[in-house]
């Protein structure tokens, strides 16, 4: 039987409706960012046991995504207070300055839910952003589609500058899932919606077009992409349907994408899924906000030739996750929304 991963959980603090997380190296040490949904705060945690807490903003949160940019800078969204109250969402350029942090708005995009940056073959950096919808009367109204937008970043990524986001082709209802990974050896963004899963590649050179390919043609809520089984082909971990009760891993075969694994624990409102490396192994990490509301890791057992699941925590109800491979430890950040907890699991 595959040996279980050993780890230590460190509870960092309380953030109202803790929703988004990112770990980066800053000045040679880990720096862990956590942001809250609704009117929550955004904070950075540093130090040997992350005991040093620096606020980036208090209140006025609505942070759905936090992504790395370059040394000393990250990007975070702000203003998505609820699925209905999310007009005038922004992308904030956050920079480490004199032991603290400054932030400045570089883009405004109504209903912004997820975003990241992609490097094109010619070296250009693009911001790609996905909106959940185009306006809602109430929580149950899904009559308008979301869209995917993109814009070229400033060549000097250490300095904030305005990014003009323009829509790419397509209407995507319940446009909720998003991740960054590689596809055909290139930086790529993957989106998930009622229409399925799509992969987006930036222009090969300035002036040419973005490309989009549909991978799955059924409703998916959240996704992660990684070659966990080591066969040279990437698998898709999919949470489905929208805010649903299923966690599946799909593998591409000649007949199409087939289900090769289903997480067996009874959960509902699956919301968190990422890929990355823990202990030198490629893994998927997932979590749900209802039912067992657990946090778990999926690995490939090469001896048995099957996927292996390990529950890491029961009941925290994670919304989003981030992995940081720091010197001497792999750090799994979990925004445990249902208990208002920012936590890190040190492997």
N, C-alpha and C positions, 0 to 999 in steps of 0.2 A: 504493500500500500504506500502511496505517495506520502512523504513526510510533510506535516503541516508547517506553514510559515509561522515563525515566532515574531512577536511584536509587542510594543508597549503603547497604550493609548495615553495621550496627554490632552487634557481638556484645557483649552486656552482661555476661554471666556464666553460671556453671553452676548449675542447679537440678536436683536429682534428679527424673527423670521430669517435667520442666517441662510443665505441662498447661493452665493458664489464664492469660489476660492481659487487661489493661484499661489504656487510656490516658485520663487526664483532665487538665484544667488545674487547677493548684493554686498559689495565690499568683501568678498571672500567668505561670507556666511549666509545661511539660509534666511530668507525673509518671506513670511507667510502673510498673504493678503486675504481678508474675508470681508464680504459685503452683504448687506441685508436687503431683503425685499421690502416692499412697502416703504415706511418711513425710517428704515433701519440705517445704521451707521456703516462706515467702512473703516477698517483698522488694519494695521500692519503689526506683526509679532516677530520679534527678534530676540537674540540672546541664547545662552546654552540650553535653556528649557523654555525658550520663547516667552520669557517673563516680561520682556520690555515691550510695552504696547504704545503705539503711536497712532492717534486718530488722523484719518485723512479727511473725513467729513462726519459730522454728527447730524442725523436726521436728513430728510430729503434724499433718501437712498434710491430704492428702486433699481438695484444693481443686479442685472441678469448675467453678465459676462465680465470676466477679468482675464486679459491675455497678455503675454510678454511681448515686448518690442525689442529693446536692446538694453545693454547694461545700464542700470539706474533708471529705466523708464518702463512703465506698463500702461496699458489702455484698459479702461473700465467703462461700462455703460451706466447710465443714471436716468432716473425718471420713469421707469416702468413700475408704477406703484401697484397696479393690478391689471388683469387682462382687459378691463374696460378703461381704466385711467392710465393710459400710457402714451398719449400724444406728447409731442415735443421731447421724446427721449433723446439723450445725447451720448456721444462718445467723449470721454474725458482722457486727456493726456496727463499722466501722473509721473512726476519726476522727483527723485531723491535729491534734496537740497539741505545741506548743513544739518544733517541728522534727522530732518523731518521730510515732509513731502508737500509739493505744490500740485495743483491740478488746474487744467484749462480745457475748455470745450473746443474740440476740433471738428465736430460734425454734429448736425441735428437731423434726426430721422424718426418720424412718427412711428410708433408701434415697434421700435427696435427690440428684438428679443435676443439674438445671438450674432456674434461677429468674430472675426480673427483677421490676421494678415497672412498673405501668401507671397512667396518670392517667385518671380517669373524667370524663365530661362535667360533673359537678357539682364537680369540683376535687379529689375524694378520691383518695388514692394507695393502691393495693393491691399487696401482694406476691402473686405467682402463682408456684407452684413445682410441678415435675414429678418424681415418683419413677420410677426405672427399673423397679422390680419391687416385690414385697411380701415378699421373702425368697428366698434361694437355698441349695440344699444344696451345689452346686458350680458351676463356671463354665458347665457345659452345661445346667443346670436353668433352664428358662424357663416353669415351670408356674404361676407367679403373675403377675398383672398389676401394672403401675404405675398411678398415678393422678395427677390434677391437683388441687392444693389452692390456696386463696386466703384472704387475710386482710387487713383494713384496717390501714394503717400509722398511726402517730401523726401528728397534724396538724403538730407541730413536728418536721420531718425532720432537724433538727440534733441532736436528742437521741435516745438509744437508748430503746426501749420494747418490751415483749414483744408479739409478733404471734401471734394465735390463728389457726392455719391449719386450715381446714375443707375436706373433700373436695368437689369438684364431681362431677357425674354422669359415669359411664363407667369401663370397664376398658380399659386400654391395654397390651398386651403389648410387651416390648422398647421401652419408652417413652423413647426415647433423644434424639430431636431436639427442639430448642427454639430459637426466636429471637423477638425483639421487633421489631415494625415497625408500619406503619400499615395499616388496612383500613377502607375507606369513610370516610376522613377521621378515624379515631379510633385511639388507642393500642390495639394488639392484641398478643396472644401467639400464636405458632404452635407446635404440637407435632407430632412425627412418631413413628410407632410401626408395629407390624406391621399395624394396622388402616388406616393411611394418614396423611394430614395434616389437622389440624384448626386452626381459628382461633377464639380465645377473646376476647370483648369484656367488659369490666367493666360492672357495673350503671350505668345512666344516672343513677340517683340512689340514695342509700342506702335499703335495704329492698326494692329490686327485684332481679331475678335476673341472673346471668351468662348470656351467650348463647354457643352453640357451633355452628359450621358445619363440615361435612366438605368438604374441597376435593379431596383425592385419596384413592382407595380401595384402594391397594396398598402393600406395605411400603416404608417410607422410614426411613433412619437419621438423617440430619441435613438441615437446610434453612436457606435464607436467602430473603428476599422483597424485591423491589425492581423498580421500573420502569426497567430498564437501557436498553431500546431507545427510551424516550421517547415511547411511543404513548399514554400515559395509563392503561395497565393494568399492574398489577404481575405480574412473572414469578416463578416459584418455581425456585430452584436446589436440586436434590435429590441427595443421596448415597444410594446404594442398592445391594443390600438392606442389612440390618444389618451395619455394618462392612465394606461390600462394595466392589466394583470398578467401579462405574458413577457417573459425574457427568453429570447431564442438566439442561437448563433447559426448563421447561414454560411455555407461554403459553395463556391461556384463549381459546377460540374458541367458536362457536355449538355445536359438537359436543362440547365439553368441553375438558379440558386436554391439549394436544398437545405432544409433544417437538419443540423447535425447535433444540436444540443438544446435542451430546455431546462432552465433552472427549476428544481423541484419544490422549493419552499413556497408556501401559499402567501403571496403578496398582492397588493393592489396599489394603484397610483405609482407604478414604476416611473422613476424620473432621472436617476443618476446612472450614467454609464461612461466609462473612459477606457482607453487602452494605454499601456505603458510597460515599464520594466520594473520588477521587484525581484531582488536577489539574483539578478542576471537572467531571469526568465521573462518572456513576453506574456502579458496577462490582460484579461478584461476585469474591470472592477465595476460592480453595480450596486444599486440600492433603490429602495422603494419608500414611499411616504405613508402607506397604510398596510393593513394586514400585519405580517411580522415586522414590517418597516425596517428590514435589516440591511446591513452592509456586508458585501461578500466579494470574494475574489475567485476568478475562474482561471485555471492553469491547464496545460496540456501534459498528461502523463504519458511519456513516450514509451515506457515499459508496457503499460496496459493498453496503450493506443486509444485513449479516451480522455475527455475533459474531466477535470477534478474541481469540485467546488468546496470552498471553505468559508464559513460564516465568521466574520470578523467582529460584528457587534449586532445586538438585537435591540430594536426599538428606537434608534436615533432618528430615523426618517430623513435620510440625506436627500438634498435637492441637487447638489452638484459636487464634483470631486476634482482633485488635481494631484498629479504625482510629480515629486521632485527627487531626482537622484543626486543627493548631496554627498560630499566626501564623508565616507564612514557610515552612511545610513541612507535608506530609501524612505522618503516621507510621503505618506498618503494623507492629503488634506481632505476633510469631509465637512461640508456645510450642512450640519444636522438641523435642518429647518424646523422639524416638528418639536424639538426640545430647545430651540433658540441657542444652539451650541456650536461654537467653532472648535474643531478638534483636529488633532494630527495623530496618525498611527505610525510609529517609528519602527521600521523593520531592520 
